[in-house]
Amino acid sequence: MLFFDLHRLYGDATGDRQVDAADFLAFRLAYLGVNLATYDYDGDGVVNSNDFLQFRTRFLTVFV
Protein backbone atom coordinates (compact mmCIF):
# COMPACT_ATOMS: atom_id res chain seq x y z
CA MET A 1 0.00 0.00 0.00
CA LEU A 2 1.33 3.42 -0.96
CA PHE A 3 1.00 6.37 1.35
CA PHE A 4 1.06 9.91 0.02
CA ASP A 5 1.41 12.83 2.37
CA LEU A 6 -0.68 15.46 0.60
CA HIS A 7 -1.43 18.87 1.98
CA ARG A 8 -2.85 22.13 0.74
CA LEU A 9 -2.26 25.35 2.58
CA TYR A 10 -3.27 28.46 0.66
CA GLY A 11 -0.29 30.77 0.43
CA ASP A 12 2.34 28.02 0.68
CA ALA A 13 3.75 28.42 -2.83
CA THR A 14 7.06 26.80 -1.92
CA GLY A 15 5.41 23.63 -0.58
CA ASP A 16 7.36 23.60 2.69
CA ARG A 17 4.18 23.53 4.83
CA GLN A 18 4.67 27.10 6.00
CA VAL A 19 3.35 30.44 4.82
CA ASP A 20 6.42 32.58 5.36
CA ALA A 21 8.54 35.37 3.88
CA ALA A 22 9.44 33.35 0.77
CA ASP A 23 5.75 32.87 0.06
CA PHE A 24 5.09 36.55 0.69
CA LEU A 25 7.65 37.45 -1.96
CA ALA A 26 5.89 35.11 -4.40
CA PHE A 27 2.57 36.72 -3.48
CA ARG A 28 3.97 40.20 -4.16
CA LEU A 29 5.09 39.08 -7.61
CA ALA A 30 1.65 37.59 -8.27
CA TYR A 31 0.04 40.84 -7.15
CA LEU A 32 2.04 42.51 -9.89
CA GLY A 33 0.75 40.03 -12.47
CA VAL A 34 3.33 37.20 -12.41
CA ASN A 35 2.16 33.61 -11.66
CA LEU A 36 -1.45 34.52 -10.98
CA ALA A 37 -2.83 30.99 -10.59
CA THR A 38 -1.02 30.29 -7.33
CA TYR A 39 -2.53 33.22 -5.45
CA ASP A 40 -5.86 33.83 -7.16
CA TYR A 41 -7.86 32.53 -4.18
CA ASP A 42 -11.30 33.36 -5.52
CA GLY A 43 -10.54 32.39 -9.13
CA ASP A 44 -11.58 35.70 -10.65
CA GLY A 45 -8.49 35.99 -12.85
CA VAL A 46 -6.73 38.72 -10.87
CA VAL A 47 -4.68 38.81 -7.69
CA ASN A 48 -6.05 41.69 -5.67
CA SER A 49 -6.88 42.81 -2.13
CA ASN A 50 -9.45 40.01 -1.68
CA ASP A 51 -6.73 37.43 -2.36
CA PHE A 52 -4.31 39.30 -0.10
CA LEU A 53 -6.81 39.08 2.76
CA GLN A 54 -6.87 35.29 2.38
CA PHE A 55 -3.06 35.19 2.25
CA ARG A 56 -2.72 37.48 5.26
CA THR A 57 -4.97 35.31 7.42
CA ARG A 58 -2.60 32.37 6.79
CA PHE A 59 0.72 34.24 6.98
CA LEU A 60 3.12 32.57 9.47
CA THR A 61 0.88 29.48 9.62
CA VAL A 62 2.56 26.08 9.74
CA PHE A 63 0.75 22.96 8.49
CA VAL A 64 1.58 19.94 10.64
C-alpha positions, 0 to 999 in steps of 0.5 A: 500500500502506498502512502502519500502525504498530501497537503494544501495550505493556501499561500504556501507556494514553496510547498514547505508547509509554511506560509512565510517570507518566501511565500510573501515574496511570491505573493507580491510578484503575483500581485504585480501580475506574475504567476497569478494561478497560485494566489488567485484565491477566488478564481476571478483571474486577478490577484487583488486585495481580496486574495491578499486578505486570504493570504494574510490570514494564513501568513506565518501558519505552519501545516503539521 
